[in-house]
Amino acid sequence: MSAIPESSQKASASIVRPGGLLAILGGGQLGRMTAMAARTMGYRVRVMDPERLCPASFVVDETIVGRWDDVDAARRLASGADAVTLEIEQIGVDALSEVARLAPLRPGVEPIRIIQDKTLQKVWLAEAGFPVGPFRVVRSEADLREAVLALGGRVFLKIGRGGYDGRGQAWIGFDSEATEDEIHAAWQSIGERPLVAEQALDLDFEISVMAARNASGEVRSYPAARNHHENQILAWSVLPAGISPELEARAEALAAAIIAQLGIEGLLCVEMFITRQGELLVNELAPRPHNSYHQSERGCVTSQFEQAVRAACNLPLGDTALITPAAIVNLLGDVWLDGEPNFPAALAVPGVRLHLYEKLTPRAGRKMGHLSATGATAEEALERVLEAKRLL
């Protein structure tokens, strides 16, 4: 698979200086924290989101209300902007193309078209020669039956478009040998939509590596983060990952190679599996700030959010070095269901900070905020942030 060509949009290598207008597709918590970093650096910020009172709306200059496929809203977002970036990849391709016609769109249209559909993403990774686990693209129930057989009977299913945080996923053959009924039920539960069927792997743990690339072609990778999921949602993440120097170097180089070959101008988080056999395999790609690097605000010279602004504005990329171990734990809406959390108790733990997203309605499984902590070691940072959450 050949590399995606460099963006041909006008002034793709232009620098956007502080005082310029940065537009963001998406006004969720990632857009909010990117906007806060941009404001610190002196930029004006505009966002587009389906919700007028989205988390970013409270910290930006202007909020454009529009669905992810709303070409007119995308046009209004990009009009007069000096650069446009995103915090969610599920933007309609027509809307992305309209943005790119009006302003430098970083990361670019074609990389997002590939990444936003897991069937295209997985095939691109495999054809480009990057390490992935055994998989099959499934477009029918007959395809699924063949995939389950070919992949050894134990498979994870992920819909091609729209799934996140465990939504749009199913699994087959984990409790007992896969049956026709189980395959049929899984196909129906996932909406009878195109999907990726992945062979269940003998996993040791999961990591992610954030890479950044600006329009001038400069690339930097962050140290790997170790991630822990519960119910398919990230529960906590810690920097550093505590892996060997050799594995660390391989993981960082892999992320840098993928972002360069995709031709992304912006951020790319590469989620990876480490198997018990020592294999390093790519799981998924996210072309934006990522939940597993929220602790970069505390632990790294340059946070992922400042780096997103630097990349979007074609500024020199910031130093990604780790200056202190740091960890985060997500605060889901479940924490609020029994009453107001005891934030003072959590904040009494040394090194802990509270980050809330100003989402108005707590719901089970909804990311409402996170706690972060630093420590002398990764273990201490993680212990502190988990203790703070227990005290809530």
BATOR-645651 format. One line per field, with one value per residue (C-alpha): residue number from 0; x, y, z. Coordinates in nm, 2 decimals, decimal comma, padded with zeros to 4 digits. Example, Ala and Ser with C-alpha at 12.3 -4.5 7.8 and 13.67 -1.06 7.14 Angstrom:
BEGIN
pos <- [0  1]
px <- [01,23  01,37]
py <- [-00,45  -00,11]
pz <- [00,78  00,71]
//
This chain:
BEGIN
pos <- [0  1  2  3  4  5  6  7  8  9  10  11  12  13  14  15  16  17  18  19  20  21  22  23  24  25  26  27  28  29  30  31  32  33  34  35  36  37  38  39  40  41  42  43  44  45  46  47  48  49  50  51  52  53  54  55  56  57  58  59  60  61  62  63  64  65  66  67  68  69  70  71  72  73  74  75  76  77  78  79  80  81  82  83  84  85  86  87  88  89  90  91  92  93  94  95  96  97  98  99  100  101  102  103  104  105  106  107  108  109  110  111  112  113  114  115  116  117  118  119  120  121  122  123  124  125  126  127  128  129  130  131  132  133  134  135  136  137  138  139  140  141  142  143  144  145  146  147  148  149  150  151  152  153  154  155  156  157  158  159  160  161  162  163  164  165  166  167  168  169  170  171  172  173  174  175  176  177  178  179  180  181  182  183  184  185  186  187  188  189  190  191  192  193  194  195  196  197  198  199  200  201  202  203  204  205  206  207  208  209  210  211  212  213  214  215  216  217  218  219  220  221  222  223  224  225  226  227  228  229  230  231  232  233  234  235  236  237  238  239  240  241  242  243  244  245  246  247  248  249  250  251  252  253  254  255  256  257  258  259  260  261  262  263  264  265  266  267  268  269  270  271  272  273  274  275  276  277  278  279  280  281  282  283  284  285  286  287  288  289  290  291  292  293  294  295  296  297  298  299  300  301  302  303  304  305  306  307  308  309  310  311  312  313  314  315  316  317  318  319  320  321  322  323  324  325  326  327  328  329  330  331  332  333  334  335  336  337  338  339  340  341  342  343  344  345  346  347  348  349  350  351  352  353  354  355  356  357  358  359  360  361  362  363  364  365  366  367  368  369  370  371  372  373  374  375  376  377  378  379  380  381  382  383  384  385  386  387  388  389  390  391]
px <- [00,00  00,15  00,16  -00,12  -00,01  00,07  -00,23  -00,27  -00,48  -00,37  -00,12  -00,09  00,25  00,16  00,21  -00,09  00,05  -00,11  -00,40  -00,54  -00,86  -00,85  -01,16  -01,24  -01,48  -01,63  -01,70  -01,67  -01,42  -01,13  -01,23  -01,27  -00,92  -00,77  -00,95  -00,82  -00,46  -00,52  -00,66  -00,35  -00,14  -00,34  -00,56  -00,93  -01,14  -01,46  -01,61  -01,89  -02,10  -02,45  -02,51  -02,51  -02,41  -02,13  -01,83  -01,62  -01,89  -01,81  -01,44  -01,46  -01,54  -01,82  -02,01  -02,16  -02,45  -02,46  -02,46  -02,14  -02,26  -02,39  -02,20  -02,35  -02,25  -01,90  -01,88  -01,97  -01,71  -01,43  -01,52  -01,25  -01,06  -00,69  -00,68  -00,92  -00,86  -01,09  -01,16  -01,38  -01,32  -01,69  -01,73  -01,90  -01,66  -01,85  -01,84  -01,46  -01,41  -01,60  -01,38  -01,06  -01,18  -01,20  -00,91  -00,62  -00,77  -00,53  -00,52  -00,67  -00,96  -00,82  -00,67  -01,00  -01,19  -00,98  -00,96  -01,34  -01,43  -01,26  -01,30  -01,09  -00,86  -00,77  -00,72  -00,50  -00,28  -00,24  -00,17  00,08  00,27  00,20  00,15  -00,21  -00,38  -00,57  -00,90  -01,17  -01,39  -01,76  -02,04  -02,30  -02,41  -02,25  -01,93  -01,95  -01,99  -01,69  -01,49  -01,56  -01,44  -01,13  -01,04  -01,05  -01,40  -01,33  -01,37  -01,44  -01,67  -01,64  -01,88  -01,70  -01,85  -01,96  -01,86  -01,66  -01,63  -01,76  -02,06  -02,10  -01,91  -01,99  -01,80  -01,86  -01,73  -01,60  -01,84  -01,86  -01,80  -01,97  -02,31  -02,52  -02,76  -02,49  -02,35  -02,70  -02,77  -02,44  -02,50  -02,84  -02,71  -02,45  -02,72  -02,63  -02,37  -02,02  -01,77  -01,43  -01,41  -01,08  -00,93  -00,92  -00,56  -00,36  -00,31  -00,06  -00,16  -00,25  -00,05  -00,09  00,15  00,06  00,24  00,23  00,32  00,30  00,25  00,63  00,67  00,82  00,72  00,74  00,62  00,53  00,64  00,40  00,11  -00,02  -00,40  -00,66  -01,02  -01,34  -01,65  -01,46  -01,42  -01,08  -01,07  -00,72  -00,40  -00,04  00,28  00,54  00,40  00,68  00,79  01,14  01,35  01,35  00,97  00,93  01,15  00,96  00,62  00,73  00,88  00,57  00,34  00,58  00,58  00,20  00,14  00,40  00,26  -00,10  00,02  -00,16  -00,10  -00,20  -00,22  -00,25  -00,30  -00,20  -00,36  -00,15  -00,17  00,12  00,06  00,20  00,42  00,58  00,41  00,34  00,02  -00,18  -00,53  -00,69  -00,60  -00,75  -00,65  -00,70  -00,63  -00,69  -00,82  -00,50  -00,29  -00,48  -00,20  00,04  -00,09  00,08  00,37  00,51  00,69  00,42  00,06  -00,12  -00,36  -00,09  00,07  -00,26  -00,26  00,10  00,04  -00,27  -00,10  00,22  00,43  00,74  00,63  00,68  00,91  00,74  00,97  00,83  00,92  00,73  00,52  00,15  -00,18  -00,55  -00,87  -01,19  -01,50  -01,81  -02,16  -02,20  -02,01  -02,29  -02,58  -02,58  -02,54  -02,28  -01,92  -01,70  -01,45  -01,28  -01,19  -01,04  -00,85  -00,69  -00,48  -00,13  -00,07  -00,43  -00,62  -00,98  -01,08  -01,46  -01,60  -01,92  -02,15  -02,49  -02,64  -02,46  -02,54  -02,40  -02,10  -02,08  -01,73  -01,79  -01,44  -01,11  -00,88  -00,50  -00,21  00,17  00,41  00,78  00,70  00,43  00,30  00,27  00,09  -00,16  -00,21  -00,28  -00,54  -00,72  -00,73  -00,88  -01,15  -01,23  -01,27  -01,54]
py <- [00,00  00,33  00,63  00,88  01,19  01,51  01,74  01,95  02,22  02,58  02,70  02,36  02,45  02,79  02,88  03,01  03,25  03,33  03,56  03,35  03,16  02,78  02,59  02,25  01,99  01,86  02,03  01,74  01,71  01,67  01,98  02,16  02,07  02,15  02,48  02,56  02,50  02,71  03,00  02,98  03,02  03,33  03,18  03,25  02,93  02,82  02,47  02,28  02,03  01,89  02,03  02,41  02,35  02,11  02,10  02,32  02,59  02,73  02,81  02,91  03,22  03,07  02,74  02,64  02,39  02,11  01,73  01,56  01,53  01,89  02,05  02,39  02,40  02,28  02,56  02,81  02,66  02,69  03,03  03,27  03,01  03,00  02,62  02,35  02,04  01,78  01,60  01,33  01,13  01,05  01,36  01,32  01,31  01,57  01,80  01,74  01,81  02,14  02,24  02,15  02,37  02,68  02,63  02,41  02,09  01,91  01,61  01,60  01,43  01,10  00,99  01,05  00,87  00,56  00,57  00,65  00,31  00,02  -00,21  00,03  00,11  -00,25  -00,34  -00,03  -00,13  -00,48  -00,39  -00,12  -00,39  -00,29  -00,57  -00,66  -00,97  -01,21  -01,06  -01,07  -00,80  -00,91  -00,78  -01,05  -01,33  -01,58  -01,39  -01,39  -01,77  -01,81  -01,56  -01,74  -02,07  -01,91  -01,73  -02,03  -01,99  -01,71  -01,36  -01,00  -00,80  -00,43  -00,23  -00,05  00,30  00,47  00,24  00,36  00,29  -00,07  00,04  -00,15  -00,45  -00,81  -01,14  -01,50  -01,83  -01,72  -01,92  -02,23  -02,34  -02,09  -02,21  -02,10  -01,94  -01,74  -01,62  -01,52  -01,34  -01,15  -01,04  -00,91  -00,74  -00,55  -00,42  -00,64  -00,39  -00,42  -00,50  -00,64  -00,98  -01,02  -01,33  -01,34  -01,29  -01,41  -01,06  -00,96  -00,59  -00,29  00,03  00,33  00,57  00,92  01,06  01,41  01,54  01,90  02,02  02,07  01,69  01,70  01,39  01,33  01,03  01,03  00,76  00,47  00,47  00,15  00,12  -00,07  -00,11  -00,22  -00,30  -00,19  00,17  00,30  00,29  00,42  00,50  00,56  00,70  00,55  00,21  00,02  -00,18  -00,27  -00,01  -00,23  -00,26  00,11  00,20  -00,04  00,10  00,47  00,39  00,21  00,51  00,75  00,53  00,50  00,88  00,95  00,70  00,82  01,17  01,31  01,66  01,65  01,38  01,00  00,77  00,42  00,16  -00,15  -00,50  -00,68  -01,06  -01,31  -01,43  -01,08  -00,97  -00,60  -00,56  -00,25  -00,25  00,08  00,43  00,76  01,08  01,32  01,37  01,05  00,96  00,76  01,08  01,31  01,26  01,42  01,75  01,66  01,43  01,56  01,87  01,93  01,81  01,63  01,93  02,19  01,95  01,93  02,31  02,32  02,06  02,23  02,56  02,42  02,54  02,35  02,04  02,04  01,82  01,49  01,38  01,25  01,47  01,29  00,97  01,05  00,86  00,93  00,75  00,82  00,95  00,80  00,92  00,62  00,81  01,06  00,81  00,78  01,16  01,43  01,28  01,37  01,58  01,74  01,39  01,30  01,62  01,56  01,29  01,43  01,51  01,47  01,71  01,72  01,77  01,80  01,86  02,06  01,79  01,87  01,53  01,23  00,89  00,55  00,50  00,87  01,03  01,32  01,40  01,25  01,26  01,29  01,24  01,25  01,05  00,95  00,63  00,52  00,28  00,57  00,79  00,52  00,43  00,79  00,84  00,52  00,60  00,94  00,78  00,53  00,83  00,98]
pz <- [00,00  -00,10  00,13  00,12  -00,07  00,11  00,14  -00,17  -00,01  -00,04  00,21  00,37  00,51  00,64  01,00  01,20  01,45  01,79  01,75  01,46  01,46  01,52  01,44  01,59  01,45  01,78  02,11  02,35  02,63  02,39  02,20  02,53  02,65  02,31  02,31  02,66  02,54  02,23  02,45  02,67  02,35  02,24  01,97  01,92  01,90  01,72  01,75  01,57  01,76  01,76  02,11  02,17  02,54  02,46  02,70  02,47  02,44  02,78  02,69  02,32  02,12  01,91  01,88  01,55  01,60  01,34  01,29  01,19  00,83  00,81  00,52  00,58  00,94  00,84  00,59  00,86  01,09  00,84  00,70  00,81  01,01  00,98  01,04  01,13  01,34  01,50  01,82  01,68  01,36  01,27  01,05  00,71  00,42  00,23  00,54  00,57  00,20  00,23  00,53  00,34  00,05  00,27  00,52  00,60  00,75  00,97  00,98  00,63  00,45  00,32  00,65  00,83  00,56  00,62  01,00  01,06  00,91  01,10  00,80  00,58  00,87  00,94  00,57  00,53  00,82  00,70  00,34  00,45  00,64  00,99  01,25  01,32  01,46  01,24  01,12  00,86  00,71  00,74  00,53  00,57  00,81  00,58  00,59  00,97  00,98  00,76  00,97  01,30  01,15  01,00  01,31  01,55  01,69  01,94  01,79  01,88  01,65  01,59  01,36  01,08  01,16  01,48  01,76  02,06  02,43  02,38  02,17  01,85  01,97  02,04  02,09  01,99  02,13  02,47  02,70  02,48  02,12  01,88  01,75  01,46  01,70  01,87  01,54  01,42  01,75  01,74  01,38  01,47  01,79  01,60  01,35  01,05  00,95  00,80  01,07  01,15  01,31  01,51  01,65  02,03  02,13  02,43  02,57  02,84  02,85  02,63  02,56  02,34  02,18  02,08  01,77  01,63  01,29  01,16  00,80  00,77  00,82  01,17  01,37  01,75  01,95  02,32  02,56  02,57  02,82  02,99  02,97  03,17  03,04  03,22  03,02  02,70  02,85  02,95  03,33  03,40  03,22  03,34  03,21  03,17  03,07  03,24  02,94  02,83  02,65  02,34  02,33  02,41  02,11  01,88  01,99  01,94  01,60  01,49  01,58  01,40  01,09  01,08  01,11  00,84  00,60  00,66  00,59  00,90  01,00  01,37  01,63  01,59  01,89  01,81  02,05  02,07  02,21  02,38  02,37  02,62  02,34  02,33  02,00  01,95  01,74  01,63  01,76  01,65  01,54  01,67  01,47  01,76  02,13  02,33  02,67  02,74  02,72  02,95  03,20  02,95  03,10  03,43  03,32  02,99  02,89  02,63  02,68  02,40  02,38  02,33  02,08  01,89  01,87  01,76  01,49  01,36  01,34  01,19  01,48  01,59  01,78  02,16  02,36  02,44  02,72  03,04  03,34  03,61  03,63  03,60  03,59  03,52  03,62  03,43  03,62  03,45  03,52  03,75  04,02  04,04  04,05  04,43  04,49  04,46  04,47  04,76  04,57  04,88  05,00  04,66  04,64  04,98  04,83  04,75  04,39  04,27  04,05  03,94  03,57  03,50  03,15  03,24  03,10  03,23  03,27  03,43  03,28  03,34  03,12  03,02  03,07  03,30  03,40  03,52  03,81  03,75  03,98  03,98  04,18  04,23  04,03  03,79  04,06  04,31  04,06  03,98  04,35  04,43  04,16  04,23  04,60  04,52  04,31  04,60  04,83  04,60]
//
